[in-house]
Amino acid sequence: MSRVGGGAGDLDAWLAPFLDVLGRRTRRTWAPLHLRGLLGPGERKSLQPMAARLGLSGHDQLQHFIASPAWDDAPLWRVLSEKADRLLGGPEAVLVIDDTALPKQGALSVGVARQYCGQLGERANCQALVSLTLARAEVPLPVALRLFLPEEWARDPGRCARAGVPEAEIASRSKGEIALAELDRVLAAGVRFGVVLADAGYGASAEFRRGLDERGLRWAVGVPCNLKVYGTGVRLVPPTTPRRARRLVPDEEPRPAEEVLAGLPWRRVTWRRGTKGALAARFAAVGSASATAPPGATTDTCRAGRRGWWASGARAASASTTSATCQPGPRSAPLRPPSRRAGCASRRTNS
């Protein structure tokens, strides 16, 4: 291990419990070297240049370590969850659900498809990964990262097999379903947090919001500004139209988002200072419930200092449902229709 200096002792101490659950001695030998290669200098992180920077005679053993099909990562995730909880866990912590995209090409790169890429701000060939991050104050620590398999991949078992996707993983699952599955794993590992946070990419899904409720969690999620908004007394009833008899419908008409926003008691909240000044926005709470977002609804979340109005919503009609509505503009700004790229945050409490 002396071939890589600078903080080696701290890294070894951090890795020790992970290496204990790796099993084979060869894995315990090569895992730290591969990690040092990833963390070390140099832009190219392929195996050959990494092996050269590590002072190895060749990259064959690193290749075997990476390409071995016998990996079981469950023990590693369990250790990571335990470490994260000891460092940050507790009622003041939050669990942030998000996704990230890695621009990538190649027919055999698992999950690569033309989809929205946050790094580029547009649709492009990339891999998408669902992440869960435990955070408290300004300290984040990732506790889950799972690859999203686009439907075009799930429909082609042969392509998946050629790319090395395990048969059990060849299934079309939404990002929300992946996030809930990872959330169950994190909860089973004993990770403690007070609130679950997610942007409108997840909050727009009624199934995702319902899944959080079914797990008895407090949550705050983004919702699209054009989400339908109902009062807390709304109920689902059989429709009067025979052709739609199989689908329940709300027993009241939705209210326009602009109507809900008007006249709310806004409160300015500042959570920290960034490089360009205070990060702040204004919030207001109102009892409401929302339907599933219509097709094509925008999935952007609100950000401090961004112009526009934000609508509110929560997963179902309930007296315990509270929806936070954010309007970052000045208090004196006139009410305007929501822009196509506006979003908002909604929150459920148990009080």
C-alpha positions in Angstrom: 0.0 0.0 0.0 3.0 2.3 0.3 2.9 2.9 -3.5 0.2 5.5 -3.0 1.0 8.2 -0.3 -1.0 11.0 1.2 -3.8 10.1 3.6 -3.2 6.3 3.2 -3.7 5.7 6.9 -7.1 7.4 7.0 -8.2 5.6 3.9 -7.1 2.2 5.3 -9.0 2.9 8.5 -12.2 3.8 6.6 -11.9 0.7 4.3 -11.2 -1.8 7.1 -14.8 -2.8 7.8 -15.6 -3.0 4.1 -12.6 -5.3 3.5 -13.7 -7.5 6.3 -16.9 -8.4 4.5 -15.4 -8.8 1.0 -14.6 -12.5 1.6 -11.7 -13.6 -0.6 -8.2 -12.5 0.3 -7.4 -11.4 -3.3 -10.4 -9.0 -3.3 -9.2 -7.5 0.0 -5.8 -7.0 -1.7 -7.0 -5.4 -4.9 -10.0 -3.4 -3.7 -7.9 -0.7 -2.0 -5.6 -0.5 -5.0 -8.4 0.0 -7.4 -10.0 2.6 -5.1 -6.7 4.5 -4.9 -6.5 4.5 -8.7 -10.0 6.0 -8.9 -9.2 8.7 -6.3 -5.7 9.4 -7.5 -4.5 12.0 -10.1 -5.0 11.7 -13.8 -8.1 12.2 -15.9 -8.1 8.7 -17.5 -9.6 6.2 -15.1 -9.4 3.1 -17.3 -7.4 0.2 -15.9 -4.2 0.5 -17.9 -3.3 4.1 -16.9 -4.4 3.5 -13.4 -2.2 0.5 -13.1 0.8 2.5 -14.4 0.2 5.3 -11.9 0.0 2.7 -9.1 3.3 1.3 -10.1 1.9 -2.1 -11.1 3.6 -4.3 -13.7 0.3 -4.8 -15.6 -3.4 -4.3 -15.3 -4.5 -8.0 -15.7 -5.2 -8.5 -12.0 -7.1 -5.3 -11.7 -9.1 -6.4 -14.7 -9.9 -9.8 -13.1 -10.9 -8.0 -9.9 -13.4 -5.7 -11.7 -14.7 -8.3 -14.2 -15.4 -11.1 -11.7 -19.1 -12.1 -11.9 -19.3 -13.4 -8.4 -19.9 -10.1 -6.6 -22.4 -9.7 -3.9 -22.5 -6.0 -2.9 -25.2 -6.4 -0.1 -22.6 -6.7 2.7 -20.8 -3.5 1.5 -24.0 -1.5 1.4 -24.9 -2.7 4.9 -21.5 -1.5 6.2 -21.9 1.8 4.4 -25.4 2.3 6.0 -24.0 1.5 9.4 -21.2 4.0 9.0 -23.5 6.7 7.6 -25.9 6.3 10.5 -23.2 6.6 13.1 -21.9 9.8 11.4 -25.1 11.6 10.5 -28.2 9.5 11.5 -30.9 10.9 13.8 -34.1 12.9 13.7 -32.3 16.0 12.4 -31.0 14.1 9.3 -32.8 14.0 6.0 -32.7 11.4 3.3 -32.5 12.9 -0.2 -33.7 10.9 -3.2 -32.4 12.1 -6.5 -30.9 10.8 -9.7 -27.8 11.6 -11.7 -26.8 11.0 -15.3 -23.5 10.0 -16.8 -22.9 10.9 -20.5 -21.8 7.7 -22.1 -21.8 5.9 -25.5 -21.5 2.3 -26.5 -24.0 -0.4 -27.3 -22.6 -2.7 -24.5 -22.6 0.0 -21.8 -25.4 -1.1 -19.6 -28.4 1.2 -19.5 -27.1 3.7 -22.0 -30.1 5.3 -23.8 -31.2 8.6 -25.1 -32.7 10.3 -22.0 -32.5 13.5 -20.1 -29.0 14.2 -18.9 -28.7 16.7 -16.0 -25.0 17.3 -16.7 -25.7 18.5 -20.2 -29.2 20.0 -19.6 -30.7 18.1 -22.5 -31.6 14.7 -23.8 -28.5 12.7 -24.7 -27.0 9.2 -24.6 -26.3 8.5 -20.9 -26.7 6.2 -18.0 -29.1 7.3 -15.2 -28.7 6.3 -11.6 -31.0 6.6 -8.7 -29.3 7.9 -5.5 -30.2 8.1 -1.8 -28.1 10.5 0.3 -28.2 10.9 4.1 -27.5 14.5 5.0 -27.4 16.6 8.1 -26.6 20.3 8.2 -24.3 20.7 5.2 -22.7 17.2 5.3 -24.0 14.6 2.8 -23.2 10.9 2.6 -24.5 8.6 -0.2 -26.1 5.4 1.0 -27.5 4.0 -2.3 -26.8 4.2 -6.0 -28.7 2.0 -8.4 -28.6 1.9 -12.2 -31.9 2.7 -14.0 -32.6 0.2 -16.8 -34.5 1.9 -19.6 -37.5 0.1 -21.0 -35.8 -0.5 -24.4 -33.1 -2.5 -22.5 -35.7 -4.4 -20.4 -37.5 -5.4 -23.6 -34.3 -6.9 -25.1 -33.0 -9.8 -22.8 -30.4 -10.7 -25.4 -28.8 -7.3 -25.3 -28.9 -7.4 -21.5 -27.2 -10.8 -21.5 -24.4 -9.6 -23.8 -23.8 -6.6 -21.6 -23.6 -8.8 -18.5 -26.9 -7.7 -16.8 -27.9 -10.4 -14.3 -31.2 -12.1 -15.3 -32.9 -11.1 -12.0 -32.2 -7.4 -12.8 -33.8 -7.5 -16.3 -37.0 -5.7 -15.5 -38.6 -2.4 -16.3 -38.8 -0.5 -13.1 -39.5 3.3 -12.8 -37.0 5.4 -10.9 -39.6 5.8 -8.2 -39.9 2.0 -7.8 -36.1 1.8 -7.6 -36.0 4.5 -5.0 -38.6 2.9 -2.8 -36.8 -0.5 -3.0 -33.6 1.2 -1.9 -35.4 3.1 0.8 -36.7 -0.2 2.2 -33.1 -1.5 2.2 -31.8 1.6 4.0 -34.6 1.4 6.6 -33.9 -2.3 7.2 -30.2 -1.4 7.8 -31.3 0.9 10.6 -30.5 4.3 9.1 -32.2 7.1 11.0 -33.6 10.3 9.5 -36.5 12.6 10.1 -37.7 13.6 6.6 -37.5 12.2 3.0 -36.8 14.8 0.3 -37.2 14.4 -3.5 -37.6 16.7 -6.5 -40.6 16.8 -8.8 -39.2 14.1 -10.9 -40.3 11.8 -8.1 -43.0 13.9 -6.5 -45.1 14.0 -9.6 -45.8 10.3 -9.1 -48.8 9.5 -7.0 -47.5 6.0 -6.5 -44.2 7.3 -5.2 -45.9 9.6 -2.7 -48.3 6.9 -1.6 -45.3 4.6 -1.1 -43.7 7.1 1.3 -47.0 7.3 3.2 -47.4 3.6 3.4 -44.0 3.4 5.1 -45.1 5.9 7.7 -42.5 8.5 6.7 -42.6 12.3 6.8 -41.7 13.7 3.5 -41.3 16.9 1.3 -41.3 16.4 -2.4 -41.5 18.7 -5.5 -44.6 18.7 -7.6 -45.3 20.2 -11.0 -46.9 23.6 -11.0 -49.8 22.3 -13.2 -50.7 19.4 -10.8 -54.4 19.3 -10.1 -55.3 20.6 -6.7 -58.3 19.5 -4.6 -59.6 20.4 -1.1 -58.9 18.0 1.8 -62.5 16.8 1.7 -62.2 15.3 -1.7 -63.3 11.6 -2.1 -62.9 9.1 -4.9 -66.3 7.9 -6.2 -67.5 5.7 -9.1 -68.0 7.8 -12.2 -71.4 8.6 -13.7 -70.2 7.7 -17.2 -70.7 3.9 -17.8 -67.7 3.7 -20.1 -65.3 4.7 -17.2 -67.0 2.6 -14.5 -63.8 0.8 -13.6 -62.0 4.0 -12.6 -62.8 6.1 -9.5 -62.9 9.9 -10.0 -62.8 12.8 -7.6 -66.2 14.0 -6.3 -65.3 17.7 -6.8 -63.6 19.8 -9.5 -59.9 20.7 -9.1 -59.0 24.3 -8.3 -56.6 26.3 -10.5 -53.1 26.5 -9.0 -53.2 30.3 -9.3 -56.3 30.4 -7.1 -54.6 28.3 -4.4 -51.5 30.6 -4.5 -53.4 33.9 -4.1 -53.7 35.2 -0.6 -51.5 32.7 1.2 -49.5 33.7 4.3 -46.0 33.7 2.8 -42.9 33.3 5.1 -39.3 33.8 4.0 -36.9 31.0 5.0 -33.1 31.2 4.7 -31.2 27.9 5.1 -27.6 28.9 4.4 -25.3 31.2 2.5 -23.9 30.1 -0.8 -21.2 31.5 -3.0 -23.6 34.1 -4.4 -25.3 35.0 -1.1 -28.1 33.7 1.0 -30.1 30.7 -0.2 -33.7 31.6 0.6 -37.2 31.2 -0.6 -40.7 32.0 0.6 -43.1 29.3 1.7 -46.7 29.0 2.7 -48.7 26.0 3.9 -52.3 25.1 2.9 -54.3 21.9 3.4 -54.8 20.3 0.0 -54.7 17.1 -2.0 -53.6 16.5 -5.5 -54.3 14.1 -8.4 -51.6 12.4 -10.5 -49.7 14.8 -12.7 -51.1 14.9 -16.2 -48.9 13.6 -19.1 -46.2 16.0 -20.1 -46.2 17.8 -16.7 -43.0 19.7 -16.0 -40.7 18.1 -13.3 -38.5 21.0 -12.3 -38.3 22.0 -8.6 -38.3 25.4 -7.2 -35.0 27.2 -6.5 -34.3 30.3 -4.5 -34.2 33.5 -6.6 -36.0 32.0 -9.5 -38.9 33.9 -10.9 -42.4 32.4 -11.2 -45.2 30.9 -9.1 -45.3 27.4 -7.7 -48.4 25.3 -7.1 -48.9 22.9 -4.2 -50.2 19.4 -3.7 -49.9 16.3 -1.5 -50.6 12.6 -2.1 -54.2 12.3 -0.9 -57.1 14.0 0.8 -56.4 13.9 4.6 -56.6 16.1 7.6 -52.9 15.4 8.3 -51.8 16.5 4.9 -49.9 19.8 4.6 -48.5 21.2 1.3 -45.8 23.8 1.2 -46.0 26.2 -1.6 -43.0 28.3 -2.7 -42.8 31.6 -4.4 -39.2 32.9 -4.7 -40.1 36.2 -6.2 -40.5 39.5 -4.1 -43.6 39.7 -1.9 -45.0 42.7 -3.9 -44.7 40.8 -7.3 -48.1 40.4 -9.0 -49.6 37.0 -9.4 -48.7 35.4 -12.7 -49.7 32.1 -14.3 -47.1 29.4 -13.6 -44.4 29.1 -16.2 -43.8 25.8 -18.1 -40.6 25.2 -16.1 -41.9 26.0 -12.6 -42.2 23.5 -9.8 -42.8 23.4 -6.1 -42.2 21.5 -2.9 -45.0 19.8 -1.0 -44.8 18.2 2.4 -46.8 15.8 4.6 -46.7 16.0 8.3 -48.2 13.8 11.0 -49.5 16.6 13.2 
